[in-house]
Amino acid sequence: MDKSDSIIIIPTYNEKENIEKIIRRIFSLEKCFHILVIDDGSPDGTAQIVHHLIDTEFPNRLFILERKGKQGLGTAYIAGFKWALERDYGYVFEMDADFSHDPNDLPRLYAACHDEGYDLAIGSRYVSGVNVVNWPMGRVLMSYFASKYVRLVMGFPVHDTTAGFKCYKRRVLSTIELDKIRFKGYGFQIEMKFTAYKIGFKIKEVPVVFVNRREGTSKMSGGIFGEAFFGVLRMRWDGWFRKYPSMPQA
């Protein structure tokens, strides 16, 4: 059964060690998901691996958008959101390629939106303590206190504000003015959540365990966290004066 109401967007850059494994793990789940890989010109052959899987095994479940050069996490997801909205998907997921997000948690995020009626489900590292494995302590503290900082500055009731493992109902993405989202790094993750919150969508944090990548190279940098850290001040200012879209009728 190849038909699905759900698409998982996976941005990639040099993920040849992980991409086939993550695709096969997702497709082994009982629920049928589709996958859209957005590759930013990986020189290691990531896109070629995906094309081979499309051509030989998964022509109706696996898709790819290829872009020239590294254009940023946020722009990759925006491109994916627009692609999904042009089709009939009711649920759109964000997920990393490196197994830091456990594919077994996908049905739990889906259930929060599909069965429990939430508009946005967040795979949260911090809603029930600190659930991070194999991260250096300095990085754990930086991430944890960055989320605390965002909650304090923005008055935003989400524990894991930079989380990148999420399920959106279609109506969230069709309501948010995607071309007005400014940030490209982890500030993008904060901005999307905060915008959904300001519009009035129902948000649930689903506790997950985040496991640091075992293969490939991390794309994290101080600049990414710097954008998130200083960007929240601008978001807080905009939150006072910006006119957000109206909540759509159910």
BAFI-637732 format. One line per field, with one value per residue: x negated, y, z of N, C-alpha, C in turn; residue in three letters. Coordinates in Angstrom, 3 decimals, always signed. Example, Ala and Ser with C-alpha at 12.3 -4.5 7.8 and 13.67 -1.06 7.14 Angstrom:
<atoms>
n_xx [-13.190|-12.850]
n_yy [-5.690|-2.250]
n_zz [+7.800|+7.080]
ca_xx [-12.300|-13.670]
ca_yy [-4.500|-1.060]
ca_zz [+7.800|+7.140]
c_xx [-13.200|-12.900]
c_yy [-3.300|+0.030]
c_zz [+7.800|+7.870]
residu [ALA|SER]
</atoms>
This chain:
<atoms>
n_xx [-0.862|-0.934|+0.086|+0.308|+1.072|-0.854|-3.949|-7.428|-9.921|-13.279|-16.130|-19.322|-22.886|-25.764|-25.257|-25.743|-26.390|-24.185|-21.697|-20.362|-19.898|-18.209|-15.980|-15.113|-14.505|-12.356|-10.497|-10.027|-8.252|-5.009|-2.922|-2.304|-4.480|-5.459|-8.478|-10.348|-13.335|-15.563|-18.167|-21.150|-23.084|-24.997|-28.324|-29.137|-27.599|-25.065|-22.536|-22.518|-22.308|-19.707|-18.233|-18.736|-17.345|-14.753|-14.381|-14.651|-13.236|-11.342|-9.381|-6.966|-6.871|-9.091|-10.823|-12.680|-14.181|-16.551|-19.021|-21.226|-24.175|-24.799|-22.093|-20.859|-19.112|-16.502|-15.497|-15.486|-13.504|-11.295|-11.044|-10.386|-7.958|-6.310|-6.295|-4.943|-2.455|-1.453|-0.496|+1.489|+1.063|+1.850|+0.389|-2.731|-6.104|-9.138|-12.480|-15.701|-18.466|-20.288|-19.776|-19.542|-17.006|-14.598|-13.161|-11.082|-9.589|-7.994|-5.249|-4.139|-4.267|-2.605|-0.188|+0.376|+1.224|+3.102|+4.865|+5.215|+5.778|+4.067|+2.351|-0.318|-2.936|-5.696|-8.756|-10.207|-13.114|-13.296|-10.967|-10.434|-12.544|-16.046|-16.686|-18.974|-21.460|-24.865|-25.853|-28.324|-28.850|-28.979|-27.616|-25.074|-24.317|-24.392|-22.337|-20.117|-19.903|-19.616|-17.037|-15.662|-16.237|-14.893|-12.231|-11.983|-12.500|-10.588|-8.183|-7.050|-5.450|-6.950|-9.124|-11.301|-12.554|-14.174|-13.880|-14.005|-12.380|-9.364|-5.786|-3.477|-0.104|+1.565|+2.979|+1.634|-0.764|+0.295|+1.424|-0.533|-2.601|-4.795|-6.813|-7.538|-9.034|-12.042|-14.480|-17.287|-18.815|-18.913|-17.339|-15.211|-13.708|-12.750|-11.299|-9.240|-7.766|-7.029|-5.499|-3.348|-2.294|-1.556|+0.463|+2.368|+2.527|+2.831|+0.412|-1.646|-4.113|-5.919|-7.584|-10.865|-13.880|-16.918|-19.542|-22.918|-24.522|-26.039|-27.379|-28.852|-29.135|-28.597|-26.441|-26.221|-26.952|-28.604|-27.678|-25.115|-23.722|-24.137|-22.593|-20.065|-20.092|-20.368|-18.398|-15.953|-15.363|-14.614|-12.387|-10.732|-10.216|-8.886|-6.718|-5.156|-4.191|-3.703|-1.282|+0.318|+1.406|+4.900|+6.511|+7.437|+10.696|+11.945]
n_yy [-1.196|+1.959|+4.490|+7.453|+9.655|+11.219|+12.970|+12.868|+15.149|+15.321|+17.006|+17.026|+16.954|+15.666|+12.921|+10.214|+7.958|+7.504|+7.845|+5.840|+3.911|+5.236|+5.730|+3.112|+2.196|+3.854|+3.102|+0.548|+0.671|+0.070|+1.857|+3.562|+5.827|+8.586|+9.903|+12.838|+13.829|+16.503|+17.656|+19.435|+19.675|+17.638|+16.609|+14.026|+12.048|+11.546|+12.220|+10.604|+8.060|+8.196|+8.572|+6.106|+4.368|+5.292|+4.655|+1.877|+0.652|+2.215|+3.917|+5.256|+6.198|+7.556|+10.583|+13.299|+16.497|+18.463|+20.855|+23.557|+23.807|+24.697|+25.973|+26.467|+25.289|+26.183|+27.218|+24.888|+23.362|+25.071|+24.919|+22.216|+22.192|+23.702|+22.047|+19.825|+20.977|+21.417|+19.008|+16.226|+15.809|+15.396|+15.588|+16.751|+16.169|+17.029|+15.897|+14.608|+13.160|+11.549|+9.664|+10.769|+11.387|+9.104|+6.784|+5.168|+6.823|+8.285|+7.370|+8.096|+10.907|+11.377|+10.311|+12.151|+14.375|+13.339|+11.624|+12.783|+15.426|+17.637|+20.412|+20.788|+18.659|+18.128|+16.533|+16.209|+16.927|+17.871|+18.043|+16.208|+16.178|+15.827|+14.408|+13.240|+11.590|+10.707|+13.244|+15.812|+17.279|+20.088|+20.844|+19.815|+21.422|+23.950|+23.730|+23.101|+25.320|+27.305|+26.829|+27.337|+30.057|+31.084|+30.527|+32.202|+34.814|+35.084|+34.349|+31.840|+28.834|+26.336|+23.658|+22.544|+24.417|+24.562|+22.187|+19.829|+17.818|+17.092|+17.148|+18.538|+19.519|+19.903|+22.317|+24.113|+24.762|+25.777|+28.070|+29.652|+32.258|+31.407|+32.568|+34.706|+33.858|+34.296|+33.199|+30.958|+28.944|+27.281|+29.159|+29.223|+26.983|+27.830|+30.095|+29.054|+27.491|+29.457|+31.180|+29.489|+29.157|+31.836|+32.275|+30.597|+27.840|+24.461|+22.929|+20.163|+18.676|+15.839|+13.455|+12.477|+10.573|+11.901|+11.031|+11.389|+11.696|+8.796|+8.230|+10.002|+13.634|+16.226|+19.057|+21.157|+24.372|+27.149|+29.509|+28.881|+28.531|+31.069|+32.638|+31.769|+32.589|+35.446|+36.066|+35.614|+37.878|+39.709|+38.344|+38.415|+41.144|+41.525|+39.944|+41.489|+43.504|+42.601|+41.577|+38.612|+35.811|+34.858|+32.327|+29.422|+28.166|+25.240]
n_zz [+0.000|-1.128|-0.800|+1.182|+3.938|+4.922|+4.844|+5.166|+5.611|+4.840|+5.133|+3.508|+3.540|+2.509|+3.527|+3.023|+4.514|+6.073|+4.751|+3.155|+5.105|+6.962|+5.381|+4.779|+7.355|+8.066|+6.126|+6.952|+8.994|+10.469|+9.830|+6.802|+5.476|+3.413|+1.945|+1.500|+0.318|+0.636|-0.953|-0.719|-2.906|-2.279|-2.308|-1.848|-2.957|-1.925|-3.072|-5.342|-4.256|-3.240|-5.616|-6.836|-5.121|-5.519|-8.222|-8.267|-6.148|-4.598|-6.070|-5.689|-3.141|-2.293|-2.719|-4.211|-3.925|-5.465|-4.762|-5.525|-3.888|-0.385|+1.186|+3.536|+6.451|+7.050|+4.591|+3.121|+4.415|+4.000|+1.212|+1.055|+2.506|+0.813|-1.425|-0.359|+0.244|-2.250|-2.889|-1.636|+1.088|+4.500|+6.811|+7.793|+8.253|+9.986|+9.971|+10.901|+9.063|+10.329|+12.316|+14.816|+15.458|+16.297|+14.177|+15.153|+16.733|+15.092|+14.585|+17.062|+17.116|+14.948|+15.951|+17.986|+16.561|+14.646|+16.118|+18.666|+18.207|+18.131|+16.600|+16.057|+16.702|+18.724|+18.863|+21.769|+23.602|+26.177|+27.653|+29.602|+31.512|+30.743|+27.851|+26.246|+24.412|+24.214|+23.607|+23.985|+27.225|+27.294|+24.978|+25.488|+27.671|+26.446|+24.516|+26.149|+27.910|+26.042|+25.118|+27.488|+27.735|+25.481|+26.186|+28.415|+27.398|+25.373|+26.435|+25.964|+25.891|+25.443|+25.901|+24.440|+22.357|+20.099|+18.802|+16.123|+15.237|+14.190|+13.728|+11.609|+11.228|+8.118|+7.897|+9.490|+8.152|+5.809|+6.708|+8.017|+6.900|+4.815|+3.259|+4.745|+6.831|+8.485|+9.411|+8.974|+10.173|+13.299|+14.427|+12.730|+13.511|+15.987|+15.214|+13.571|+15.405|+17.275|+15.689|+14.986|+17.540|+18.187|+16.334|+17.316|+17.253|+18.450|+20.447|+21.143|+23.169|+22.671|+24.485|+23.625|+23.014|+22.223|+20.163|+19.617|+16.426|+14.919|+12.629|+9.858|+9.596|+11.938|+11.455|+13.084|+14.475|+16.133|+15.053|+14.163|+16.582|+17.531|+15.804|+16.600|+19.280|+19.309|+17.523|+18.776|+20.233|+18.319|+17.333|+19.571|+19.758|+17.299|+17.886|+19.500|+17.811|+15.231|+12.820|+12.875|+10.839|+10.745|+12.716|+10.988|+10.062|+11.586]
ca_xx [+0.000|-1.845|+0.755|+0.101|+1.492|-1.970|-5.237|-8.544|-10.926|-14.609|-17.195|-20.597|-24.155|-26.780|-24.695|-25.770|-26.459|-22.926|-20.440|-19.640|-19.473|-17.051|-14.842|-14.625|-13.899|-11.037|-9.602|-9.739|-7.223|-3.685|-2.224|-2.943|-4.907|-6.258|-9.679|-10.916|-14.701|-15.975|-19.628|-21.801|-24.279|-25.999|-29.360|-29.476|-26.735|-23.806|-21.397|-22.561|-21.770|-18.251|-17.706|-18.778|-16.247|-13.515|-14.296|-14.659|-12.393|-10.306|-9.027|-5.740|-6.936|-10.315|-10.957|-13.860|-14.422|-17.971|-19.317|-22.642|-24.894|-24.167|-21.249|-20.322|-18.090|-15.178|-15.042|-15.206|-12.182|-10.279|-10.857|-9.659|-6.579|-5.576|-6.123|-3.905|-1.165|-0.977|+0.039|+2.637|+0.648|+2.500|-0.565|-4.061|-7.084|-10.557|-13.293|-17.095|-18.867|-21.424|-19.272|-19.347|-15.568|-14.283|-11.981|-9.992|-8.778|-7.127|-3.827|-3.702|-4.009|-1.413|+0.985|+0.682|+1.984|+4.222|+5.812|+5.465|+6.293|+3.109|+1.972|-1.761|-3.546|-7.141|-9.552|-10.864|-14.200|-13.368|-9.676|-10.433|-13.938|-16.993|-16.773|-19.977|-22.465|-26.133|-26.267|-29.225|-28.089|-28.884|-26.571|-23.804|-24.000|-24.104|-21.022|-19.085|-19.711|-19.095|-15.580|-15.192|-16.355|-13.806|-10.973|-11.991|-12.433|-9.426|-6.947|-6.646|-5.348|-7.505|-10.389|-12.368|-12.213|-14.981|-13.687|-13.808|-11.617|-8.033|-4.679|-2.512|+1.081|+1.489|+3.543|+0.639|-1.689|+1.027|+1.787|-1.757|-3.108|-6.119|-7.802|-7.910|-9.918|-13.316|-15.709|-17.704|-19.405|-18.034|-16.350|-14.046|-12.880|-12.065|-10.342|-8.065|-6.964|-6.468|-4.448|-2.190|-1.745|-0.915|+1.708|+3.318|+2.581|+2.594|-0.915|-1.968|-5.468|-5.961|-8.951|-11.680|-15.293|-17.757|-20.822|-23.881|-24.859|-27.153|-28.094|-28.765|-29.670|-27.586|-26.345|-26.031|-28.029|-28.281|-26.909|-23.712|-23.146|-24.164|-21.407|-18.913|-20.189|-20.069|-17.167|-14.741|-15.038|-13.855|-11.081|-9.938|-9.789|-7.868|-5.537|-4.313|-3.669|-3.364|+0.064|+0.229|+2.617|+5.989|+6.684|+8.431|+11.844|+11.698]
ca_yy [+0.000|+3.088|+5.767|+7.928|+11.015|+11.830|+13.101|+13.207|+15.936|+15.080|+17.752|+16.318|+17.410|+14.656|+11.912|+8.918|+6.867|+7.350|+8.115|+4.605|+3.242|+5.920|+5.504|+1.743|+2.099|+4.500|+2.297|-0.715|+0.895|-0.444|+2.917|+3.964|+7.210|+8.975|+10.664|+13.803|+14.228|+17.758|+17.582|+20.684|+19.471|+16.851|+16.058|+12.639|+11.101|+11.294|+12.288|+9.446|+6.929|+8.361|+8.312|+4.658|+3.759|+5.648|+3.945|+0.413|+0.071|+3.034|+5.012|+5.945|+6.590|+8.312|+11.695|+14.117|+17.822|+18.778|+22.281|+23.814|+24.409|+24.744|+27.166|+26.641|+24.359|+26.781|+27.285|+23.513|+22.984|+25.869|+24.297|+20.974|+22.497|+24.123|+20.839|+19.010|+21.662|+21.260|+17.657|+15.992|+15.341|+16.037|+15.682|+17.010|+15.958|+17.380|+14.850|+14.545|+11.930|+10.908|+8.800|+11.462|+11.228|+7.687|+6.552|+4.554|+7.871|+8.919|+7.122|+8.825|+12.283|+11.316|+10.094|+13.385|+15.247|+12.654|+11.037|+13.639|+16.707|+18.743|+20.936|+20.638|+17.771|+18.345|+15.525|+17.086|+16.391|+18.505|+18.161|+15.302|+16.113|+16.018|+13.095|+13.348|+10.534|+10.827|+14.621|+16.399|+18.009|+21.496|+21.018|+19.595|+22.619|+25.052|+23.511|+23.152|+26.683|+28.105|+26.691|+28.079|+31.474|+31.421|+30.540|+33.377|+36.056|+35.159|+33.948|+30.822|+27.635|+25.122|+23.344|+22.288|+25.403|+24.373|+20.822|+19.703|+16.594|+17.657|+16.839|+19.615|+19.360|+20.682|+23.660|+24.987|+25.239|+26.571|+29.342|+30.429|+32.898|+30.787|+33.471|+35.728|+33.250|+34.960|+32.562|+29.815|+27.903|+26.824|+30.208|+28.816|+26.086|+28.644|+30.993|+28.297|+27.138|+30.670|+31.659|+28.611|+29.490|+33.152|+32.150|+29.939|+26.408|+23.608|+22.327|+19.151|+18.143|+14.395|+13.172|+11.562|+10.520|+12.376|+10.316|+12.047|+10.888|+7.859|+8.246|+11.291|+14.804|+17.154|+20.358|+22.163|+25.343|+28.248|+30.517|+28.465|+28.875|+32.521|+33.152|+31.496|+33.350|+36.861|+36.206|+35.604|+39.249|+40.279|+37.673|+38.922|+42.482|+41.346|+39.345|+42.554|+44.444|+41.970|+41.012|+37.226|+35.328|+34.390|+30.884|+28.937|+27.437|+23.789]
ca_zz [+0.000|-1.256|-0.528|+2.551|+4.255|+5.651|+4.167|+6.045|+4.902|+5.386|+4.446|+3.550|+2.962|+2.821|+4.438|+2.338|+5.483|+6.801|+4.058|+2.800|+6.341|+7.555|+4.488|+4.956|+8.686|+8.021|+5.294|+7.635|+10.004|+10.110|+9.118|+5.552|+5.326|+2.260|+2.295|+0.557|+0.637|+0.016|-0.922|-1.132|-3.720|-1.545|-3.184|-1.484|-3.652|-1.213|-3.992|-6.238|-3.492|-3.187|-6.961|-7.074|-4.371|-6.212|-9.502|-8.146|-5.103|-3.958|-6.978|-5.287|-1.727|-2.050|-3.656|-3.931|-4.511|-5.424|-4.832|-5.762|-2.774|+0.931|+1.250|+4.882|+6.906|+6.962|+3.203|+2.695|+4.906|+3.317|-0.104|+1.283|+2.890|-0.384|-2.231|+0.275|+0.146|-3.627|-2.976|-0.757|+2.416|+5.641|+7.910|+7.241|+9.310|+9.877|+10.582|+10.478|+8.382|+10.999|+13.386|+16.088|+15.663|+16.173|+13.333|+15.920|+17.356|+14.092|+14.839|+18.261|+16.691|+14.095|+16.794|+18.708|+15.652|+13.996|+17.069|+19.831|+17.761|+18.168|+15.285|+15.929|+17.695|+18.792|+19.538|+22.732|+24.431|+27.487|+28.325|+30.759|+31.931|+29.643|+27.207|+25.189|+24.537|+23.466|+23.355|+24.979|+28.235|+26.926|+23.983|+26.177|+28.454|+25.532|+23.936|+27.185|+28.406|+24.934|+25.146|+28.665|+27.386|+24.563|+26.955|+29.282|+26.625|+24.492|+27.089|+24.997|+26.732|+24.838|+26.565|+23.465|+21.322|+18.893|+18.305|+14.687|+14.978|+14.363|+12.824|+11.415|+10.405|+6.886|+8.031|+10.105|+7.117|+4.815|+7.343|+8.226|+5.682|+4.756|+2.655|+5.724|+7.834|+8.211|+9.863|+8.170|+11.006|+14.358|+14.627|+11.942|+14.311|+16.997|+14.557|+13.129|+16.584|+17.868|+14.790|+15.182|+18.854|+18.132|+15.571|+18.201|+17.037|+19.622|+20.367|+22.156|+23.193|+22.870|+24.936|+22.828|+23.354|+21.113|+20.158|+18.730|+15.252|+15.018|+11.356|+9.196|+10.286|+12.433|+10.776|+14.126|+14.635|+17.032|+14.320|+14.150|+17.882|+17.645|+15.129|+17.442|+20.522|+19.089|+16.747|+19.594|+20.634|+17.208|+17.290|+20.685|+19.345|+16.268|+18.481|+20.055|+16.822|+13.951|+12.667|+12.437|+10.155|+11.604|+12.823|+10.015|+10.590|+11.654]
c_xx [-0.891|-1.217|+0.562|+0.644|+0.345|-3.241|-6.292|-9.596|-12.271|-15.623|-18.522|-21.725|-25.230|-26.294|-24.707|-25.808|-25.094|-21.680|-19.680|-19.120|-18.234|-15.810|-14.256|-13.975|-12.502|-10.051|-9.306|-8.649|-5.870|-2.869|-3.010|-3.227|-5.550|-7.434|-10.050|-12.300|-15.001|-17.483|-20.242|-23.145|-25.370|-27.053|-29.688|-28.569|-25.441|-22.626|-21.358|-22.021|-20.245|-17.640|-17.693|-17.627|-14.895|-13.328|-14.106|-13.640|-11.192|-9.828|-7.819|-5.744|-8.099|-10.501|-12.182|-13.759|-15.905|-18.175|-20.826|-23.263|-24.095|-23.414|-20.571|-19.168|-16.685|-14.652|-14.756|-13.808|-11.068|-9.991|-10.068|-8.206|-5.746|-5.303|-4.979|-2.522|-0.595|-0.367|+1.049|+2.274|+1.348|+1.562|-1.972|-5.060|-8.422|-11.358|-14.717|-17.405|-19.779|-21.057|-19.293|-17.865|-15.213|-13.052|-10.811|-9.112|-7.822|-5.641|-3.290|-3.419|-2.747|-0.151|+1.379|+1.511|+3.246|+5.287|+6.188|+5.875|+5.349|+2.730|+0.486|-2.252|-5.053|-7.778|-10.516|-11.904|-14.073|-12.035|-9.605|-11.858|-14.857|-17.252|-17.672|-21.062|-23.666|-26.479|-27.310|-28.428|-27.940|-27.780|-25.187|-23.382|-23.644|-22.699|-19.914|-18.825|-19.308|-17.575|-14.976|-15.189|-15.205|-12.474|-10.873|-11.762|-11.090|-8.117|-6.259|-6.618|-5.759|-8.874|-11.554|-12.137|-13.006|-14.814|-13.415|-13.073|-10.163|-7.046|-3.722|-1.253|+0.976|+1.939|+2.578|-0.248|-0.982|+1.445|+0.568|-2.233|-4.581|-7.184|-8.230|-8.761|-11.341|-14.540|-15.995|-18.255|-18.427|-17.068|-15.075|-13.123|-12.101|-10.963|-9.087|-7.171|-6.270|-5.330|-3.190|-1.497|-0.982|+0.395|+2.785|+3.449|+2.243|+1.295|-1.087|-3.429|-5.403|-7.383|-9.644|-13.100|-16.085|-19.116|-21.754|-24.291|-26.071|-27.983|-27.875|-29.246|-28.552|-27.628|-26.172|-27.228|-27.600|-27.452|-25.436|-23.045|-23.148|-22.964|-20.174|-18.911|-19.784|-18.767|-15.919|-14.373|-14.216|-12.469|-10.166|-9.390|-8.672|-6.579|-4.597|-3.583|-3.215|-1.934|-0.073|+1.498|+3.654|+6.054|+7.732|+9.579|+11.547|+12.514]
c_yy [+1.237|+4.425|+6.156|+9.334|+11.822|+11.840|+13.536|+13.928|+15.760|+15.895|+16.998|+17.151|+16.435|+13.658|+10.522|+7.747|+6.532|+7.268|+6.835|+3.906|+3.900|+5.723|+4.114|+1.558|+2.705|+3.643|+0.924|-0.566|+0.392|+0.605|+3.303|+5.470|+7.388|+9.818|+11.590|+14.195|+15.531|+17.855|+18.843|+20.413|+18.684|+16.285|+14.599|+11.606|+10.760|+11.247|+11.077|+8.197|+6.989|+8.059|+6.811|+3.957|+4.080|+4.784|+2.441|-0.152|+0.914|+4.187|+5.829|+6.428|+7.529|+9.351|+12.519|+15.461|+18.101|+20.274|+22.450|+24.504|+24.423|+26.064|+27.348|+25.706|+24.914|+26.819|+25.900|+23.097|+23.788|+25.289|+22.995|+21.197|+22.869|+22.933|+19.995|+19.644|+21.613|+19.885|+17.437|+15.561|+16.119|+16.289|+15.766|+16.986|+16.596|+16.297|+14.921|+13.186|+11.047|+10.004|+9.464|+11.473|+9.778|+7.501|+5.929|+5.569|+8.541|+8.623|+7.846|+10.286|+12.341|+11.183|+11.359|+14.333|+14.566|+12.200|+11.980|+15.053|+17.882|+19.151|+20.763|+19.743|+17.903|+17.165|+16.221|+16.357|+16.812|+18.585|+17.248|+15.090|+16.432|+14.649|+13.162|+12.318|+10.864|+12.249|+15.027|+17.270|+19.483|+21.752|+20.791|+20.861|+23.795|+24.931|+23.691|+24.583|+27.644|+28.024|+27.406|+29.584|+31.903|+31.498|+31.808|+34.653|+36.190|+34.812|+32.828|+29.467|+26.342|+24.884|+23.193|+23.170|+25.229|+22.979|+20.817|+18.442|+16.928|+17.081|+18.017|+19.075|+20.306|+22.124|+24.633|+25.604|+26.065|+27.930|+30.228|+31.003|+32.496|+31.711|+34.580|+35.156|+33.683|+34.069|+31.270|+28.659|+27.450|+27.910|+29.916|+27.923|+26.851|+29.478|+30.253|+27.933|+28.368|+31.223|+30.816|+28.915|+30.818|+33.110|+31.475|+28.440|+25.646|+22.833|+21.312|+18.762|+16.662|+14.035|+12.140|+11.578|+10.888|+11.704|+10.978|+11.113|+9.987|+7.851|+9.585|+12.406|+15.737|+18.466|+21.491|+23.099|+26.414|+29.319|+30.195|+28.822|+30.386|+33.159|+32.961|+32.399|+34.804|+37.066|+36.251|+37.006|+39.942|+39.650|+38.185|+40.312|+42.386|+40.797|+40.365|+43.340|+43.806|+41.455|+39.600|+36.812|+34.846|+32.870|+30.431|+28.228|+25.949|+23.067]
c_zz [+0.000|-0.899|+0.928|+2.703|+4.855|+4.814|+5.184|+5.221|+5.599|+4.582|+4.562|+2.956|+3.442|+3.880|+3.806|+3.319|+6.081|+5.931|+3.693|+4.048|+6.927|+6.699|+4.716|+6.326|+8.687|+7.241|+5.913|+8.687|+9.519|+9.368|+7.873|+5.571|+3.955|+2.751|+1.151|+1.066|-0.093|+0.152|-1.496|-1.810|-3.028|-2.504|-2.913|-2.147|-2.939|-2.176|-4.921|-5.548|-3.472|-4.554|-7.261|-6.352|-5.004|-7.451|-9.335|-7.161|-4.679|-4.854|-6.537|-3.842|-1.420|-3.144|-3.271|-4.636|-4.372|-5.619|-4.982|-4.553|-1.493|+1.085|+2.600|+5.186|+6.697|+5.538|+2.647|+3.148|+4.238|+1.939|+0.025|+1.663|+1.659|-1.301|-1.672|+0.125|-1.267|-3.866|-1.855|+0.656|+3.524|+6.799|+7.319|+8.401|+8.952|+10.592|+10.048|+9.864|+9.215|+12.180|+14.754|+16.454|+15.360|+15.290|+14.078|+16.627|+16.362|+14.330|+16.068|+17.931|+15.831|+14.948|+17.552|+17.845|+15.121|+14.991|+18.203|+19.467|+17.860|+16.742|+15.005|+17.061|+17.588|+19.506|+20.482|+23.567|+25.879|+28.224|+29.547|+31.266|+30.763|+29.025|+25.987|+25.460|+23.656|+23.024|+24.382|+25.955|+27.885|+25.929|+24.575|+26.923|+27.556|+24.953|+24.974|+27.638|+27.292|+24.902|+26.351|+28.387|+26.486|+25.306|+27.806|+28.485|+25.909|+25.185|+26.344|+25.701|+26.034|+25.462|+25.589|+22.236|+20.035|+18.288|+16.807|+14.286|+15.248|+13.362|+12.799|+10.745|+9.207|+7.098|+8.710|+9.026|+6.059|+5.378|+7.565|+6.898|+5.520|+4.189|+3.604|+6.859|+7.511|+8.416|+9.102|+9.000|+12.070|+14.813|+13.858|+12.770|+15.379|+16.338|+14.105|+14.311|+17.160|+17.001|+14.935|+16.507|+18.832|+17.345|+16.408|+17.995|+18.319|+19.442|+21.489|+22.025|+23.568|+23.304|+24.048|+23.394|+22.106|+21.228|+19.158|+17.600|+15.519|+13.749|+10.676|+10.099|+10.703|+11.672|+11.777|+14.188|+15.619|+16.357|+14.278|+15.464|+18.094|+16.986|+16.001|+18.672|+20.313|+18.323|+17.595|+20.076|+19.555|+17.112|+18.390|+20.351|+18.308|+16.857|+19.094|+18.967|+15.506|+13.964|+12.092|+11.702|+11.160|+11.603|+11.804|+10.719|+10.550|+10.596]
residu [MET|ASP|LYS|SER|ASP|SER|ILE|ILE|ILE|ILE|PRO|THR|TYR|ASN|GLU|LYS|GLU|ASN|ILE|GLU|LYS|ILE|ILE|ARG|ARG|ILE|PHE|SER|LEU|GLU|LYS|CYS|PHE|HIS|ILE|LEU|VAL|ILE|ASP|ASP|GLY|SER|PRO|ASP|GLY|THR|ALA|GLN|ILE|VAL|HIS|HIS|LEU|ILE|ASP|THR|GLU|PHE|PRO|ASN|ARG|LEU|PHE|ILE|LEU|GLU|ARG|LYS|GLY|LYS|GLN|GLY|LEU|GLY|THR|ALA|TYR|ILE|ALA|GLY|PHE|LYS|TRP|ALA|LEU|GLU|ARG|ASP|TYR|GLY|TYR|VAL|PHE|GLU|MET|ASP|ALA|ASP|PHE|SER|HIS|ASP|PRO|ASN|ASP|LEU|PRO|ARG|LEU|TYR|ALA|ALA|CYS|HIS|ASP|GLU|GLY|TYR|ASP|LEU|ALA|ILE|GLY|SER|ARG|TYR|VAL|SER|GLY|VAL|ASN|VAL|VAL|ASN|TRP|PRO|MET|GLY|ARG|VAL|LEU|MET|SER|TYR|PHE|ALA|SER|LYS|TYR|VAL|ARG|LEU|VAL|MET|GLY|PHE|PRO|VAL|HIS|ASP|THR|THR|ALA|GLY|PHE|LYS|CYS|TYR|LYS|ARG|ARG|VAL|LEU|SER|THR|ILE|GLU|LEU|ASP|LYS|ILE|ARG|PHE|LYS|GLY|TYR|GLY|PHE|GLN|ILE|GLU|MET|LYS|PHE|THR|ALA|TYR|LYS|ILE|GLY|PHE|LYS|ILE|LYS|GLU|VAL|PRO|VAL|VAL|PHE|VAL|ASN|ARG|ARG|GLU|GLY|THR|SER|LYS|MET|SER|GLY|GLY|ILE|PHE|GLY|GLU|ALA|PHE|PHE|GLY|VAL|LEU|ARG|MET|ARG|TRP|ASP|GLY|TRP|PHE|ARG|LYS|TYR|PRO|SER|MET|PRO|GLN|ALA]
</atoms>
